[in-house]
Amino acid sequence: MFNSLTAMPADPILGLLTQYRADKHPNKVDLGVGVYKDPVGHTPILDCVKVAEKIRLDTETTKVYIGPTGSAPFNQLMGELAFGASHSVLLADRVRTVSTPGGTGALRVAADFIKRCNPNAVLWVSDPTWANHTGLFEAAGITVKTYPYYDYDNKTLKFDQMLAKLNTIDKDDVVLFHACCHNPSGMDLSTDQWDEVVKVTVKQGFTPLIDMAYQGFGDGVDEDAYGVRQMAAAVESMILCSSCSKNFGLYRERIGACSIVAKDSTTANVALSVMLYVIRCIYSMPPAHGAAIVETILGSPALKQQWLAELKVMRDRINGNRTMLVEQLAANGVDRDFSFIARQKGMFSFLGVNPEQVAILKQQYSVYMVGSSRISIAGISQTNVDYLAKSIAAVL
C-alpha cells in the first residue's frame, strides 16, 4: 500500500526553521515562524499562566475524559471573551461553544460541520489567507474559492473589489473572515469597513465563518472583536473559531474553541448535536490542561487583569517593532515607502520584495522569510533591526 505514495512537499515555514537553526551566521534573523518572541528571541510562559498552572496542579483530582464539548467553564468564558458578556446572542441563549485542539482543530470541526450542513457549500477565503485554511477545508471535501482582499502593489485593501465579490456569493455558501491581525498581510478591516461587510452578509444571506486567532494582538481584546460582535448581532447564523495559542502563549497546549450562533436556542441545540457527532468522529475528546489554564485566568479578576497587562506588553512590542523597522529602513537610506508596515496589525506583513530578493536575503545575509516576503514581526528586535534594515537596503 505504501509503495505507491509520493512524498508531499515540506512545509515552507518549517523548512526555513531547519535552515535557520543550521546557519552559523552570527547576525542571522528569523522572520519566518509565526510565534511571539520577546526582545531576546524567546517565547516565554506568561506569569499568569504559571500561576494558573500551579492552581491546576494543586486542585486537579482526575485525568478522566471531560467529554466531547470540553470544559463548560472554559466554553462559557471564551464565549464571553469573544462576544462580550452582555451580547444579545449570549443573553438570548443562541450560542453553543465547544473546546477544540487549538484554533486549527476549531477550523477542522467547522469544516466537517459545514460539510454536514450543506455538502455542496463553497467556502470563500480572502486572497491571500493563512496557508493552512485551504488545505483544512479541502480535506473535509469542501470546494474553496477566493475573494479579493490585499493589494500587493499599493499595500492596502482591495475593499471595493472585495465588496463586489461578496455581493455575488450565494446564500448557501460560507465566507471566512479574519477577525483581526490578518494572516499573512497584517491589513485589517476598519470598523466602517466591517459595518459594510456585515450589511452585505445580511443582504446576501451567506454564512460568515470568522477566524479569530489573535484577539488582543491588534488594538485590544474588545477592539479586535468588533467585527465578531457586529456580525453576530446582525445575522441569523455564524461560526466563530478562536485560538488561545497566541494571546495566552499556549502554543503547545493546543487549546481553542468553536462557537455556533443560531437563530434561537432550539436550533442551537440541534446544531450542537451535529457538531458533537463531528467531534466524536475526528478526535473524540479535546485536551483539558490548556482549557483549565485559560478558565482559571479568565475566572479570576486578579489573574485576568494580569493577563490583560501581559497581553498589552506583547501587543505593544509587536506594534513597536513595526514602527522601529520603518524608521530604521529610512535611517539606512531606503527611499521606498515602507510606512504601510506601521499601519498594519498583528504578527505579519508582506515586506514587498520579490522572490529573487528574498533568496538573496537568505543566502547572502542570513535573513529568513518565506518566498512571498511575508515576515513575522515578532522576529525583529532592537539588537537585529539595524542589521536587518541594512540587509534590506543592500538588496533593494
Secondary structure, 3 states (H helix, E strand, C coil): CHHHCCCCCCCHHHHHHHHHHHCCCCCCEECCCCCCCCCCCCCCCCHHHHHHHHHHHHHCCCCCCCCCCCCHHHHHHHHHHHHCCCCHHHHCCCEEEEEECHHHHHHHHHHHHHHHHCCCCEEEEEECCCHHHHHHHHHCCCEEEEEECEECCCCEECHHHHHHHHCCCCCCCEEEEECCCCCCCCCCCCHHHHHHHHHHHHHHCCEEEEEECCCCCCCCHHHHCHHHHHHHHHCCCEEEEEECCCCCCCHHHCCEEEEEECCCHHHHHHHHHHHHHHHHHHCCCCCCHHHHHHHHHHCCHHHHHHHHHHHHHHHHHHHHHHHHHHHHHHHCCCCCCCCHHHHCCCCEEECCCCHHHHHHHHHHHCEECCCCCEEEHHHCCCCCHHHHHHHHHHHC
